[in-house]
């Protein structure tokens, strides 16, 4: 019996031909005795498969999640700006850029020096020209949007801001050769319609809307001349083009540089451009007079810093078309935070627009084609290394044999 069991366990055809007759009873007993365990194992298997599916969905859409997280921090930053405007007279757009991007530059450089990231001020070679494009376009994007908020209502400026994702997706397809499918274009257009329903600009819905806009750096509509409104719309479109250039350059840079490298260049050019603008226009710099005012300024810089980090990481991991869809989530976060901090109840069109944006974001995320499994890709180099090791061993054996001859 001992030899028979040994032969059965070590037989090369055991798995194909099945167990021998003398061990068949033990196998049946093992199966009948382990039925409860099999049920538990089946439940654990389903749970494990569910966890693996969730992990796969996360890895496939990590870039989209990072972009959405950036929009959350940007929404908190806008809340701080609106709180700041209620404490003291509003600061100018140029000063707001200087304060926000100065904090971003200090935090980025300090972190890079502390962690030993090489070339913290210039970045790695090969992408420095793209960093210049990212910094300059980012500055014009910020200034254009903030300038438009001075003469436009918040709803009008919001619609202009959310033209950037569509422009970014188109630029990514034209300049970077990225795929931009019809379903992504359709989702982008539907999301833009949702943004319009939430923002409800007067030039589409008329002037019957009595809800307060509470815009950033906003003045009363009666004080705005048609020339000023036209200039604000033009600068808003310049800001859209600037944001498009910034997002597209981030996609072109990809993972060839640390995410903080682009933040350093972005903040440097923004501070330099805003400082030159304040000097050229003789704009006074408002000094904080209250502790709460100073705290809001610091919050603006900190929230903007983390938002830029997440946005840079997200755009480096995702195509411009899909990542731009995540930018629409900012209007969803803004609606929720406005209710929490300013006690504004969203209207029915706002709820409809929010549902449209979330539905499109889920549609784009869940319909992404699954990429090859990292585990399968990890096996290939191992096989190649084993083959190379075998070839080297054969060559060494042949050379030893020749020496012996």
C-alpha positions as CSV (number, residue, x, y, z in Angstrom):
1,X,0.0,0.0,0.0
2,X,2.8,2.4,0.7
3,X,4.4,1.9,-2.6
4,X,1.1,2.2,-4.4
5,X,0.3,5.5,-2.6
6,X,3.7,6.8,-3.4
7,X,3.4,5.9,-7.1
8,X,0.0,7.6,-7.2
9,X,1.2,10.8,-5.6
10,X,4.3,11.1,-7.8
11,X,2.8,9.8,-11.1
12,X,3.2,12.2,-13.9
13,X,-0.2,11.5,-15.3
14,X,-2.0,11.8,-12.0
15,X,-3.9,15.0,-12.8
16,X,-4.9,13.8,-16.3
17,X,-5.9,10.2,-15.6
18,X,-7.3,10.9,-12.1
19,X,-6.6,9.1,-8.8
20,X,-6.0,5.4,-8.5
21,X,-8.8,3.1,-7.3
22,X,-7.3,2.6,-3.9
23,X,-7.3,6.3,-3.2
24,X,-10.7,7.0,-4.7
25,X,-12.5,6.4,-1.4
26,X,-10.3,8.8,0.4
27,X,-11.0,11.5,-2.2
28,X,-14.7,11.1,-1.9
29,X,-14.5,11.2,1.8
30,X,-12.4,14.4,1.6
31,X,-15.0,16.1,-0.6
32,X,-17.9,15.1,1.5
33,X,-16.2,16.2,4.7
34,X,-15.2,19.6,3.2
35,X,-18.6,20.6,1.9
36,X,-19.0,23.5,4.5
37,X,-15.5,24.6,3.8
38,X,-16.1,24.6,0.1
39,X,-19.2,26.8,0.7
40,X,-17.1,29.2,2.8
41,X,-14.4,29.0,0.1
42,X,-16.9,29.8,-2.6
43,X,-18.1,32.9,-0.6
44,X,-14.6,34.0,0.0
45,X,-13.9,33.5,-3.7
46,X,-16.8,35.7,-4.7
47,X,-15.6,38.3,-2.3
48,X,-12.1,38.1,-3.6
49,X,-13.3,38.4,-7.2
50,X,-15.3,41.5,-6.2
51,X,-12.3,43.0,-4.5
52,X,-10.2,42.3,-7.6
53,X,-12.8,43.8,-9.9
54,X,-12.9,46.9,-7.7
55,X,-9.1,47.1,-7.7
56,X,-9.1,46.8,-11.5
57,X,-11.6,49.6,-11.9
58,X,-9.6,51.7,-9.5
59,X,-6.3,51.1,-11.5
60,X,-8.0,51.8,-14.8
61,X,-9.5,55.1,-13.5
62,X,-6.9,56.3,-11.0
63,X,-6.2,59.3,-13.3
64,X,-9.8,60.3,-13.4
65,X,-10.1,60.0,-9.6
66,X,-7.0,62.2,-9.1
67,X,-8.5,64.9,-11.4
68,X,-11.8,64.7,-9.4
69,X,-9.9,65.1,-6.2
70,X,-8.2,68.2,-7.6
71,X,-11.5,69.7,-8.4
72,X,-12.6,69.1,-4.8
73,X,-9.6,71.1,-3.5
74,X,-10.3,73.8,-6.0
75,X,-13.9,74.0,-4.8
76,X,-12.6,74.4,-1.2
77,X,-10.3,77.1,-2.5
78,X,-13.2,79.0,-4.1
79,X,-15.1,78.8,-0.8
80,X,-12.1,80.4,1.0
81,X,-12.0,83.1,-1.7
82,X,-15.7,83.9,-1.2
83,X,-15.3,83.9,2.6
84,X,-12.3,86.3,2.1
85,X,-14.4,88.6,0.0
86,X,-17.0,88.9,2.8
87,X,-14.3,89.7,5.4
88,X,-12.5,92.6,3.7
89,X,-12.8,94.4,0.3
90,X,-11.9,91.9,-2.4
91,X,-8.3,91.6,-3.5
92,X,-7.3,92.0,-7.2
93,X,-6.9,89.1,-9.5
94,X,-3.1,89.7,-9.7
95,X,-2.7,89.7,-6.0
96,X,-4.7,86.6,-5.6
97,X,-2.4,84.9,-8.1
98,X,0.7,86.1,-6.3
99,X,-0.5,84.9,-2.9
100,X,-1.7,81.5,-4.1
101,X,1.2,80.7,-6.4
102,X,3.9,82.0,-3.9
103,X,2.7,79.4,-1.4
104,X,2.6,76.8,-4.1
105,X,6.2,77.6,-5.1
106,X,7.5,77.5,-1.5
107,X,5.8,74.2,-0.7
108,X,6.9,72.6,-3.9
109,X,10.6,73.6,-3.7
110,X,10.8,72.7,0.0
111,X,9.4,69.3,-0.5
112,X,11.6,68.6,-3.5
113,X,14.7,69.7,-1.6
114,X,13.7,67.6,1.5
115,X,13.1,64.5,-0.6
116,X,16.1,64.9,-2.8
117,X,14.3,65.3,-6.2
118,X,17.0,66.3,-8.8
119,X,16.8,69.7,-10.6
120,X,14.0,71.2,-8.4
121,X,14.2,74.6,-10.1
122,X,14.6,73.7,-13.8
123,X,13.4,70.1,-14.1
124,X,14.9,67.3,-16.1
125,X,16.3,67.8,-19.6
126,X,14.1,67.1,-22.5
127,X,10.9,68.6,-21.1
128,X,12.1,72.1,-20.0
129,X,10.6,73.7,-23.0
130,X,7.3,72.0,-22.2
131,X,7.6,73.4,-18.6
132,X,7.9,76.9,-20.1
133,X,4.8,76.3,-22.1
134,X,3.0,74.9,-19.1
135,X,4.0,77.9,-16.9
136,X,3.1,80.7,-19.3
137,X,-0.2,79.1,-20.4
138,X,-1.1,78.4,-16.8
139,X,-0.6,82.0,-15.9
140,X,-2.7,83.3,-18.7
141,X,-5.3,80.7,-17.8
142,X,-5.5,82.0,-14.2
143,X,-5.5,85.7,-15.1
144,X,-8.1,85.3,-17.9
145,X,-10.6,83.5,-15.6
146,X,-10.0,85.8,-12.6
147,X,-10.3,88.9,-14.8
148,X,-13.5,87.7,-16.4
149,X,-14.9,87.2,-12.9
150,X,-14.5,90.9,-12.2
151,X,-17.1,91.9,-14.8
152,X,-19.1,88.7,-15.5
153,X,-21.5,86.9,-13.2
154,X,-20.3,83.7,-11.7
155,X,-22.6,81.7,-13.9
156,X,-21.3,83.2,-17.1
157,X,-17.7,82.7,-16.0
158,X,-18.4,79.1,-15.0
159,X,-19.7,78.3,-18.5
160,X,-16.5,79.8,-20.0
161,X,-14.3,77.9,-17.6
162,X,-15.9,74.5,-18.5
163,X,-15.1,75.0,-22.2
164,X,-11.5,74.0,-21.3
165,X,-12.2,70.2,-21.0
166,X,-13.6,70.1,-24.5
167,X,-10.8,72.1,-25.9
168,X,-8.3,70.0,-24.0
169,X,-9.8,66.8,-25.4
170,X,-9.6,68.2,-28.9
171,X,-6.1,69.4,-28.5
172,X,-5.0,66.0,-27.1
173,X,-6.4,64.3,-30.2
174,X,-4.9,66.8,-32.6
175,X,-1.5,67.5,-31.0
176,X,-0.7,64.3,-29.0
177,X,-2.5,61.7,-31.2
178,X,-4.6,60.5,-28.3
179,X,-7.8,58.6,-28.9
180,X,-11.0,60.6,-28.5
181,X,-13.9,58.3,-29.2
182,X,-17.5,59.4,-30.0
183,X,-18.8,58.3,-26.7
184,X,-16.3,60.5,-24.9
185,X,-17.3,63.4,-27.2
186,X,-20.9,62.7,-26.5
187,X,-20.3,62.5,-22.7
188,X,-18.4,65.8,-22.9
189,X,-21.3,67.6,-24.6
190,X,-23.9,66.2,-22.2
191,X,-21.7,67.2,-19.3
192,X,-21.4,70.7,-20.7
193,X,-25.2,70.8,-20.9
194,X,-25.3,69.8,-17.2
195,X,-22.9,72.6,-16.4
196,X,-25.2,75.1,-18.2
197,X,-28.2,73.8,-16.3
198,X,-26.4,74.4,-13.0
199,X,-24.8,77.7,-13.9
200,X,-27.9,79.0,-15.8
201,X,-26.3,82.0,-17.5
202,X,-28.6,84.9,-18.1
203,X,-27.8,85.1,-21.8
204,X,-29.5,81.7,-22.2
205,X,-32.1,81.6,-19.4
206,X,-32.8,85.4,-19.3
207,X,-32.5,87.8,-16.4
208,X,-35.5,86.4,-14.4
209,X,-33.2,84.4,-12.2
210,X,-33.4,85.9,-8.7
211,X,-30.8,83.7,-7.0
212,X,-27.7,85.4,-5.8
213,X,-24.6,84.4,-7.7
214,X,-22.0,85.3,-5.1
215,X,-19.3,85.5,-7.7
216,X,-15.6,85.9,-7.0
217,X,-14.4,89.5,-7.5
218,X,-17.8,90.3,-8.9
219,X,-19.3,93.8,-9.2
220,X,-22.9,94.7,-9.8
221,X,-24.2,94.0,-13.3
222,X,-25.5,97.6,-13.6
223,X,-22.0,99.0,-13.4
224,X,-20.7,96.9,-16.3
225,X,-20.6,98.5,-19.7
226,X,-21.0,96.5,-22.9
227,X,-17.3,97.2,-23.6
228,X,-16.2,95.8,-20.3
229,X,-18.4,92.7,-20.7
230,X,-17.0,92.1,-24.1
231,X,-13.4,92.5,-22.8
232,X,-14.3,90.1,-19.9
233,X,-15.6,87.5,-22.3
234,X,-12.5,87.9,-24.5
235,X,-10.2,87.5,-21.5
236,X,-12.3,84.5,-20.3
237,X,-11.7,82.8,-23.7
238,X,-8.0,83.6,-23.4
239,X,-8.1,81.9,-20.0
240,X,-9.8,78.9,-21.6
241,X,-7.0,78.7,-24.2
242,X,-4.4,79.1,-21.5
243,X,-5.9,76.3,-19.4
244,X,-6.0,74.1,-22.6
245,X,-2.3,74.7,-23.2
246,X,-1.5,73.9,-19.6
247,X,-3.4,70.7,-19.6
248,X,-2.1,69.6,-23.0
249,X,1.5,70.3,-22.0
250,X,1.0,68.2,-18.8
251,X,-0.1,65.3,-21.0
252,X,2.9,65.8,-23.2
253,X,5.2,65.8,-20.2
254,X,3.6,62.7,-18.8
255,X,5.7,60.8,-16.3
256,X,9.0,62.0,-17.6
257,X,9.2,64.5,-14.7
258,X,8.1,64.7,-11.1
259,X,4.7,66.3,-10.7
260,X,6.2,69.0,-8.5
261,X,8.5,70.1,-11.4
262,X,5.5,71.4,-13.3
263,X,4.1,73.1,-10.2
264,X,7.4,74.9,-9.7
265,X,7.4,76.3,-13.2
266,X,3.7,77.1,-13.1
267,X,4.0,79.0,-9.8
268,X,7.2,80.8,-10.9
269,X,5.8,82.1,-14.1
270,X,2.5,83.0,-12.4
271,X,4.2,85.0,-9.7
272,X,6.5,86.7,-12.1
273,X,3.7,87.6,-14.5
274,X,1.4,88.8,-11.8
275,X,4.1,90.9,-10.2
276,X,5.0,92.5,-13.5
277,X,1.3,93.2,-14.1
278,X,0.8,94.9,-10.7
279,X,3.9,97.1,-11.3
280,X,2.8,98.0,-14.8
281,X,-0.7,98.9,-13.8
282,X,0.3,100.5,-10.5
283,X,-2.1,98.2,-8.6
284,X,-1.7,98.5,-4.8
285,X,-1.0,95.4,-2.7
286,X,-3.6,94.9,0.0
287,X,-1.9,94.0,3.3
288,X,-3.8,91.7,5.7
289,X,-5.2,93.6,8.7
290,X,-7.1,90.7,10.4
291,X,-6.0,87.3,11.4
292,X,-9.0,85.7,9.8
293,X,-8.1,87.5,6.5
294,X,-4.6,86.1,6.7
295,X,-5.9,82.6,7.4
296,X,-8.1,82.7,4.3
297,X,-5.2,83.7,2.2
298,X,-3.1,80.7,3.5
299,X,-6.0,78.4,2.9
300,X,-6.2,79.6,-0.7
301,X,-2.6,78.8,-1.2
302,X,-2.7,75.4,0.5
303,X,-5.8,74.2,-1.2
304,X,-4.5,75.4,-4.6
305,X,-1.2,73.6,-3.9
306,X,-2.8,70.2,-3.3
307,X,-5.2,70.7,-6.2
308,X,-2.4,71.3,-8.6
309,X,-0.5,68.2,-7.4
310,X,-3.5,66.0,-7.8
311,X,-4.3,67.5,-11.2
312,X,-0.8,67.1,-12.4
313,X,-0.7,63.4,-11.3
314,X,-4.1,62.8,-12.9
315,X,-3.2,64.3,-16.2
316,X,0.0,62.3,-16.3
317,X,-1.9,59.0,-15.9
318,X,-4.9,59.6,-18.1
319,X,-5.7,60.8,-21.6
320,X,-6.7,64.4,-22.0
321,X,-10.2,63.4,-23.2
322,X,-11.1,61.3,-20.2
323,X,-9.3,63.4,-17.6
324,X,-11.1,66.5,-18.8
325,X,-14.4,64.7,-17.9
326,X,-13.3,64.7,-14.3
327,X,-13.0,68.5,-14.3
328,X,-16.7,68.8,-14.6
329,X,-17.0,67.4,-11.1
330,X,-15.9,70.8,-9.7
331,X,-19.4,72.2,-10.3
332,X,-20.9,69.3,-8.3
333,X,-18.5,69.9,-5.4
334,X,-19.2,73.7,-5.7
335,X,-23.0,73.1,-5.4
336,X,-22.6,70.9,-2.3
337,X,-20.1,73.2,-0.6
338,X,-22.2,76.3,-1.4
339,X,-25.1,74.6,0.4
340,X,-22.9,73.7,3.4
341,X,-21.1,77.0,3.9
342,X,-23.5,79.6,2.4
343,X,-26.9,77.8,2.9
344,X,-27.9,78.0,-0.7
345,X,-30.5,75.4,-1.8
346,X,-29.8,74.1,-5.3
347,X,-32.8,74.4,-7.7
348,X,-34.3,71.6,-9.7
349,X,-32.2,72.4,-12.8
350,X,-29.1,72.2,-10.6
351,X,-30.1,68.7,-9.4
352,X,-30.7,67.6,-13.0
353,X,-27.3,69.1,-14.2
354,X,-25.5,67.3,-11.3
355,X,-27.1,64.0,-12.2
356,X,-26.1,64.5,-15.9
357,X,-22.5,65.2,-14.9
358,X,-22.2,62.3,-12.5
359,X,-23.8,59.9,-15.0
360,X,-21.4,60.9,-17.8
361,X,-18.4,60.6,-15.5
362,X,-19.5,57.1,-14.5
363,X,-20.2,56.2,-18.2
364,X,-16.8,57.3,-19.3
365,X,-15.0,55.5,-16.4
366,X,-16.9,52.2,-16.6
367,X,-16.7,51.9,-20.4
368,X,-12.9,52.2,-20.6
369,X,-11.3,49.2,-22.2
370,X,-9.4,47.1,-19.7
371,X,-5.6,47.2,-20.2
372,X,-3.5,44.1,-19.9
373,X,-3.0,42.8,-16.4
374,X,0.1,44.0,-14.7
375,X,0.7,40.5,-13.4
376,X,0.8,39.1,-16.9
377,X,3.1,41.8,-18.0
378,X,5.4,41.2,-15.1
379,X,5.9,37.5,-16.1
380,X,7.4,38.4,-19.5
381,X,10.7,39.9,-18.2
382,X,11.1,36.9,-15.9
383,X,10.9,34.5,-18.8
384,X,13.3,36.6,-20.8
385,X,15.8,36.7,-17.9
386,X,15.5,32.9,-17.5
387,X,16.1,32.4,-21.2
388,X,19.1,34.7,-21.2
389,X,20.5,33.0,-18.1
390,X,20.2,29.6,-19.8
391,X,21.9,30.9,-23.0
392,X,24.8,32.3,-20.9
393,X,25.2,29.0,-19.1
394,X,25.2,27.1,-22.3
395,X,27.8,29.5,-23.8
396,X,30.0,29.1,-20.6
397,X,29.7,25.3,-20.9
398,X,30.7,25.3,-24.5
399,X,33.7,27.6,-23.8
400,X,34.8,25.3,-21.0
401,X,34.5,22.3,-23.3
402,X,36.6,24.0,-26.0
403,X,39.3,24.8,-23.4
404,X,39.3,21.2,-22.3
405,X,39.8,20.1,-25.9
